[in-house]
Amino acid sequence: MSAPLFLWAVRILVVALPFTLLEALLAATAGAPDPVRITIQVVFWCCWAAAVAVSLLPLPSTLTALRLLVPIAPVAGLVAALVEAPPTAGWVGLALAVVATVLAFSAMVGDWFVDGASYGDERRFALRPPVVLLLGPLPLAWVLTVGPLISGVLLFADENWYLGVPLVLFGIATAWWGSFAMWRLARRWLVFVPAGITLVDDMALAEPVLFTRPVIRRMGPAHVGTEATDLTVGAPGLVVELDLAETVELTPAAGRGQVAESISTSAVLVVPSRPAAVLDHAQRCEVPVVRN
């Protein structure tokens, strides 16, 4: 399945949620006070409309919004199912929401949104996030981005001002922080340009670096025991090595309280989200590619 088909699948699944998942929310809130029940429905429709809107405009920033909004659906559906067994449509909606979330976080969709910001002859490919972020900080960032603010609004609707006010204020702060953190991950790219390949990754580099076409000697899976400069930031997946015919200057990102210093290197390691697609495109750009 191609990236556009993945994206259209996400759009169709999200559009179907008012006809399916909403039934589960209505069943779970049937006995709730009217202000709470109405607020939940308003929040649902606002999140749904925003998810549909951002799915129609592929950009790195809207990728962040999509990956913040879509997972709200399966979480809300699961909570509703725990409160009250939903009708069949509700269970179908929960399943559709889970599939939509999986597709929204797929490498295909990520690459399509990242490349939406390209211009001219550029082609951008996303880089995978570090595994240490995937194992805890990223899910926690999502929870802090959407959880406190929505919970605070619902407490407001239930007239619980003492908890609602501080939770909304806390939620506004965490929503800004979490959105920025996830947006930063969506701005890590391997960019093919007419002059060569540019690596844009502020987690690995203090500033982007361009590897000009004449300097690139080979691109392919990393050699066993390679001494190439590691710019993978601990990301999982196939490591791609870019061998250079001569040394180039680059500045690795410095840790907190440290000063970034330039180094010379003749090879670097990166982990694209879709390494096979990167190597295929490199061949089309007449970059020397070795696959074994």
GILIN-V894291 format. One record per residue. N is the residue number from 0. RES is the residue in three letters. SS is DSSP state (A for helix, B for strand, O for the rest). PHI is phi in radians with two decimals (NA if undefined). Layout:
# GILIN-V894291
n=N res=RES ss=SS phi=PHI
n=N res=RES ss=SS phi=PHI
This chain:
# GILIN-V894291
n=0 res=MET ss=O phi=NA
n=1 res=SER ss=O phi=-1.43
n=2 res=ALA ss=A phi=-1.03
n=3 res=PRO ss=A phi=-1.03
n=4 res=LEU ss=A phi=-1.19
n=5 res=PHE ss=A phi=-1.02
n=6 res=LEU ss=A phi=-1.18
n=7 res=TRP ss=A phi=-1.13
n=8 res=ALA ss=A phi=-1.11
n=9 res=VAL ss=A phi=-1.06
n=10 res=ARG ss=A phi=-1.06
n=11 res=ILE ss=A phi=-1.13
n=12 res=LEU ss=A phi=-1.13
n=13 res=VAL ss=A phi=-1.17
n=14 res=VAL ss=A phi=-1.07
n=15 res=ALA ss=A phi=-1.35
n=16 res=LEU ss=A phi=-1.08
n=17 res=PRO ss=A phi=-1.09
n=18 res=PHE ss=A phi=-1.59
n=19 res=THR ss=O phi=-2.28
n=20 res=LEU ss=A phi=-1.09
n=21 res=LEU ss=A phi=-1.03
n=22 res=GLU ss=A phi=-1.08
n=23 res=ALA ss=A phi=-1.15
n=24 res=LEU ss=A phi=-1.16
n=25 res=LEU ss=A phi=-1.16
n=26 res=ALA ss=A phi=-1.17
n=27 res=ALA ss=A phi=-1.27
n=28 res=THR ss=O phi=-1.88
n=29 res=ALA ss=O phi=-1.03
n=30 res=GLY ss=O phi=-1.67
n=31 res=ALA ss=O phi=-1.38
n=32 res=PRO ss=O phi=-1.01
n=33 res=ASP ss=A phi=-0.97
n=34 res=PRO ss=A phi=-1.05
n=35 res=VAL ss=A phi=-1.19
n=36 res=ARG ss=A phi=-1.09
n=37 res=ILE ss=A phi=-1.19
n=38 res=THR ss=A phi=-1.10
n=39 res=ILE ss=A phi=-1.06
n=40 res=GLN ss=A phi=-1.17
n=41 res=VAL ss=A phi=-1.11
n=42 res=VAL ss=A phi=-1.07
n=43 res=PHE ss=A phi=-1.02
n=44 res=TRP ss=A phi=-1.17
n=45 res=CYS ss=A phi=-1.16
n=46 res=CYS ss=A phi=-1.12
n=47 res=TRP ss=A phi=-1.10
n=48 res=ALA ss=A phi=-1.08
n=49 res=ALA ss=A phi=-1.14
n=50 res=ALA ss=A phi=-1.12
n=51 res=VAL ss=A phi=-1.09
n=52 res=ALA ss=A phi=-1.10
n=53 res=VAL ss=A phi=-1.24
n=54 res=SER ss=A phi=-1.20
n=55 res=LEU ss=O phi=-1.55
n=56 res=LEU ss=O phi=-2.28
n=57 res=PRO ss=O phi=-1.20
n=58 res=LEU ss=O phi=-2.62
n=59 res=PRO ss=A phi=-0.99
n=60 res=SER ss=A phi=-1.20
n=61 res=THR ss=A phi=-1.30
n=62 res=LEU ss=A phi=-1.10
n=63 res=THR ss=A phi=-1.05
n=64 res=ALA ss=A phi=-1.11
n=65 res=LEU ss=A phi=-1.06
n=66 res=ARG ss=A phi=-1.34
n=67 res=LEU ss=A phi=-1.52
n=68 res=LEU ss=A phi=-1.44
n=69 res=VAL ss=A phi=-1.07
n=70 res=PRO ss=A phi=-1.13
n=71 res=ILE ss=A phi=-1.07
n=72 res=ALA ss=A phi=-1.09
n=73 res=PRO ss=A phi=-1.14
n=74 res=VAL ss=A phi=-1.15
n=75 res=ALA ss=A phi=-1.11
n=76 res=GLY ss=A phi=-1.13
n=77 res=LEU ss=A phi=-1.17
n=78 res=VAL ss=A phi=-1.08
n=79 res=ALA ss=A phi=-1.09
n=80 res=ALA ss=A phi=-1.15
n=81 res=LEU ss=A phi=-1.26
n=82 res=VAL ss=A phi=-1.34
n=83 res=GLU ss=O phi=-2.65
n=84 res=ALA ss=O phi=-1.01
n=85 res=PRO ss=O phi=-1.39
n=86 res=PRO ss=O phi=-1.20
n=87 res=THR ss=A phi=-0.97
n=88 res=ALA ss=A phi=-1.05
n=89 res=GLY ss=A phi=-1.15
n=90 res=TRP ss=A phi=-1.12
n=91 res=VAL ss=A phi=-1.08
n=92 res=GLY ss=A phi=-1.09
n=93 res=LEU ss=A phi=-1.11
n=94 res=ALA ss=A phi=-1.11
n=95 res=LEU ss=A phi=-1.11
n=96 res=ALA ss=A phi=-1.15
n=97 res=VAL ss=A phi=-1.12
n=98 res=VAL ss=A phi=-1.11
n=99 res=ALA ss=A phi=-1.06
n=100 res=THR ss=A phi=-1.15
n=101 res=VAL ss=A phi=-1.04
n=102 res=LEU ss=A phi=-1.19
n=103 res=ALA ss=A phi=-1.10
n=104 res=PHE ss=O phi=-1.66
n=105 res=SER ss=O phi=-1.25
n=106 res=ALA ss=A phi=-1.12
n=107 res=MET ss=A phi=-1.02
n=108 res=VAL ss=A phi=-1.14
n=109 res=GLY ss=A phi=-1.02
n=110 res=ASP ss=A phi=-1.10
n=111 res=TRP ss=A phi=-1.12
n=112 res=PHE ss=A phi=-1.23
n=113 res=VAL ss=A phi=-1.05
n=114 res=ASP ss=A phi=-1.28
n=115 res=GLY ss=O phi=-1.13
n=116 res=ALA ss=O phi=-1.59
n=117 res=SER ss=O phi=-1.23
n=118 res=TYR ss=O phi=-2.47
n=119 res=GLY ss=O phi=1.13
n=120 res=ASP ss=O phi=-1.63
n=121 res=GLU ss=O phi=-1.27
n=122 res=ARG ss=B phi=-2.51
n=123 res=ARG ss=B phi=-1.81
n=124 res=PHE ss=B phi=-2.18
n=125 res=ALA ss=B phi=-1.28
n=126 res=LEU ss=B phi=-1.83
n=127 res=ARG ss=O phi=-1.30
n=128 res=PRO ss=O phi=-1.33
n=129 res=PRO ss=B phi=-1.05
n=130 res=VAL ss=A phi=-1.13
n=131 res=VAL ss=A phi=-1.14
n=132 res=LEU ss=A phi=-1.33
n=133 res=LEU ss=A phi=-1.16
n=134 res=LEU ss=A phi=-1.44
n=135 res=GLY ss=A phi=-3.09
n=136 res=PRO ss=A phi=-1.03
n=137 res=LEU ss=A phi=-1.18
n=138 res=PRO ss=A phi=-1.02
n=139 res=LEU ss=A phi=-1.13
n=140 res=ALA ss=A phi=-1.07
n=141 res=TRP ss=A phi=-1.12
n=142 res=VAL ss=A phi=-1.05
n=143 res=LEU ss=A phi=-1.23
n=144 res=THR ss=A phi=-1.30
n=145 res=VAL ss=A phi=-1.85
n=146 res=GLY ss=A phi=-1.18
n=147 res=PRO ss=A phi=-1.06
n=148 res=LEU ss=A phi=-1.17
n=149 res=ILE ss=A phi=-1.15
n=150 res=SER ss=A phi=-1.09
n=151 res=GLY ss=A phi=-1.10
n=152 res=VAL ss=A phi=-1.10
n=153 res=LEU ss=A phi=-1.17
n=154 res=LEU ss=A phi=-1.15
n=155 res=PHE ss=A phi=-1.01
n=156 res=ALA ss=A phi=-1.08
n=157 res=ASP ss=O phi=-1.56
n=158 res=GLU ss=O phi=1.08
n=159 res=ASN ss=O phi=-1.66
n=160 res=TRP ss=A phi=-1.22
n=161 res=TYR ss=A phi=-1.13
n=162 res=LEU ss=A phi=-1.62
n=163 res=GLY ss=A phi=-1.14
n=164 res=VAL ss=A phi=-1.08
n=165 res=PRO ss=A phi=-1.11
n=166 res=LEU ss=A phi=-1.22
n=167 res=VAL ss=A phi=-1.14
n=168 res=LEU ss=A phi=-1.10
n=169 res=PHE ss=A phi=-1.10
n=170 res=GLY ss=A phi=-1.14
n=171 res=ILE ss=A phi=-1.11
n=172 res=ALA ss=A phi=-1.16
n=173 res=THR ss=A phi=-1.24
n=174 res=ALA ss=A phi=-1.14
n=175 res=TRP ss=A phi=-1.14
n=176 res=TRP ss=A phi=-1.12
n=177 res=GLY ss=A phi=-1.14
n=178 res=SER ss=A phi=-1.09
n=179 res=PHE ss=A phi=-1.14
n=180 res=ALA ss=A phi=-1.10
n=181 res=MET ss=A phi=-1.28
n=182 res=TRP ss=A phi=-1.13
n=183 res=ARG ss=A phi=-1.10
n=184 res=LEU ss=A phi=-1.19
n=185 res=ALA ss=O phi=-1.38
n=186 res=ARG ss=O phi=-1.94
n=187 res=ARG ss=O phi=-1.99
n=188 res=TRP ss=B phi=-2.35
n=189 res=LEU ss=B phi=-1.92
n=190 res=VAL ss=B phi=-2.00
n=191 res=PHE ss=B phi=-1.54
n=192 res=VAL ss=B phi=-2.21
n=193 res=PRO ss=O phi=-0.96
n=194 res=ALA ss=O phi=-1.41
n=195 res=GLY ss=B phi=2.70
n=196 res=ILE ss=B phi=-2.27
n=197 res=THR ss=B phi=-1.91
n=198 res=LEU ss=B phi=-1.82
n=199 res=VAL ss=B phi=-2.03
n=200 res=ASP ss=O phi=-2.77
n=201 res=ASP ss=O phi=-1.32
n=202 res=MET ss=O phi=-1.42
n=203 res=ALA ss=O phi=-1.89
n=204 res=LEU ss=B phi=-2.23
n=205 res=ALA ss=O phi=-1.23
n=206 res=GLU ss=O phi=-2.68
n=207 res=PRO ss=O phi=-1.03
n=208 res=VAL ss=B phi=-2.27
n=209 res=LEU ss=B phi=-1.84
n=210 res=PHE ss=B phi=-1.78
n=211 res=THR ss=B phi=-1.18
n=212 res=ARG ss=A phi=-0.98
n=213 res=PRO ss=A phi=-1.12
n=214 res=VAL ss=A phi=-1.45
n=215 res=ILE ss=B phi=-1.34
n=216 res=ARG ss=B phi=-1.68
n=217 res=ARG ss=B phi=-2.82
n=218 res=MET ss=B phi=-2.39
n=219 res=GLY ss=B phi=3.06
n=220 res=PRO ss=B phi=-0.97
n=221 res=ALA ss=O phi=-1.11
n=222 res=HIS ss=O phi=-1.22
n=223 res=VAL ss=O phi=-1.16
n=224 res=GLY ss=O phi=1.28
n=225 res=THR ss=O phi=-1.07
n=226 res=GLU ss=O phi=-1.86
n=227 res=ALA ss=O phi=-1.13
n=228 res=THR ss=B phi=-1.17
n=229 res=ASP ss=B phi=-1.47
n=230 res=LEU ss=O phi=-2.02
n=231 res=THR ss=O phi=-1.40
n=232 res=VAL ss=O phi=0.86
n=233 res=GLY ss=O phi=1.32
n=234 res=ALA ss=B phi=-1.33
n=235 res=PRO ss=O phi=-1.43
n=236 res=GLY ss=O phi=1.99
n=237 res=LEU ss=O phi=-1.19
n=238 res=VAL ss=O phi=-1.51
n=239 res=VAL ss=B phi=-1.79
n=240 res=GLU ss=B phi=-1.85
n=241 res=LEU ss=B phi=-1.97
n=242 res=ASP ss=B phi=-1.56
n=243 res=LEU ss=B phi=-2.07
n=244 res=ALA ss=B phi=-1.34
n=245 res=GLU ss=B phi=-2.62
n=246 res=THR ss=B phi=-1.30
n=247 res=VAL ss=B phi=-2.23
n=248 res=GLU ss=B phi=-1.65
n=249 res=LEU ss=B phi=-2.55
n=250 res=THR ss=B phi=-2.13
n=251 res=PRO ss=B phi=-1.07
n=252 res=ALA ss=O phi=-1.10
n=253 res=ALA ss=O phi=-1.61
n=254 res=GLY ss=O phi=-1.25
n=255 res=ARG ss=O phi=-1.07
n=256 res=GLY ss=O phi=1.47
n=257 res=GLN ss=O phi=-1.87
n=258 res=VAL ss=O phi=-1.85
n=259 res=ALA ss=O phi=-1.20
n=260 res=GLU ss=O phi=-2.22
n=261 res=SER ss=B phi=-1.28
n=262 res=ILE ss=B phi=-2.32
n=263 res=SER ss=B phi=-1.86
n=264 res=THR ss=B phi=-2.58
n=265 res=SER ss=B phi=-2.05
n=266 res=ALA ss=B phi=-2.87
n=267 res=VAL ss=B phi=-2.35
n=268 res=LEU ss=B phi=-2.07
n=269 res=VAL ss=B phi=-2.43
n=270 res=VAL ss=O phi=-2.23
n=271 res=PRO ss=B phi=-1.22
n=272 res=SER ss=O phi=-1.15
n=273 res=ARG ss=O phi=-2.26
n=274 res=PRO ss=A phi=-1.05
n=275 res=ALA ss=A phi=-1.10
n=276 res=ALA ss=A phi=-1.14
n=277 res=VAL ss=A phi=-1.11
n=278 res=LEU ss=A phi=-1.18
n=279 res=ASP ss=A phi=-1.08
n=280 res=HIS ss=A phi=-1.19
n=281 res=ALA ss=A phi=-1.05
n=282 res=GLN ss=A phi=-1.10
n=283 res=ARG ss=A phi=-1.13
n=284 res=CYS ss=O phi=-1.53
n=285 res=GLU ss=O phi=1.13
n=286 res=VAL ss=O phi=-1.51
n=287 res=PRO ss=O phi=-1.04
n=288 res=VAL ss=B phi=-2.12
n=289 res=VAL ss=B phi=-2.17
n=290 res=ARG ss=O phi=-1.74
n=291 res=ASN ss=O phi=-2.54
